[in-house]
Amino acid sequence: MTWSELCQHYTNEWVCLVDVEHAADGSVERGRLVGHFASAAEALRQVDSWHAGYVVAYASRRARRARMLRIAA
């Protein structure tokens, strides 16, 4: 999904993404959704039980860029 689509479908939620593609300015352009959560703490608890390589970002209708909590290598 594109970042715009994610923001429309998961308004005001924390989303966990894999296979993230970044735009030239470093913002998220698109990614594959693997989870969505009401709180950042809940999202991070889930990600900690998965493998590295997940991005946790806040999706809102006003978000032009993803607000990243973590980008694991």
Secondary structure, 3 states (H helix, E strand, C coil): CEHHHHHHHCCCEEEEEEEEEECCCCCEEEEEEEEEECCHHHHHHHHHCCCCCCEEEEECCCCCCCEEEEECC
